[in-house]
Amino acid sequence: MCIFCKIVEGELPSNKIDENDDFLAFNDLYPKAPIHVLIIPKAHVECFQDVNPTVMAGLTTFTQQIAKKLGLDKSGYRLITNNGDDGAQEVKHLHFHLLGGGKLNWTHQHDESHKNM
């Protein structure tokens, strides 16, 4: 059983923000922004590539509700998911990182080596 499934089952503690029958939002243990929440489906789905569109629709609505609850819906936020090993997915349970609470840095810069891609 993965770490997020253990959190869903109550075997491991989490600092819950909100939940419903299908989804759970909780604070990341290693925040990268003033607000850094993980949002997961309670049913185990390994990665974004495997998610059912119906589950994704519910996850979208839940994520929007969490953003509003945290006051990020108007100011803005970043939503990230990593998919698979090359995408740097560390926990093999679909999850989204919701980051906000201040102006987020973006260091993605184009240089000469990327112009021909």
Secondary structure, 3 states (H helix, E strand, C coil): CCHHHHHHCCCCCCCEEEECCCEEEEECCCCCCCEEEEEEECCCCCCHHHCCHHHHHHHHHHHHHHHHHCCCCCCCCEEECCCCCCCCCCCCCCCEEEEECCCCCCCCCCCHHHCCC
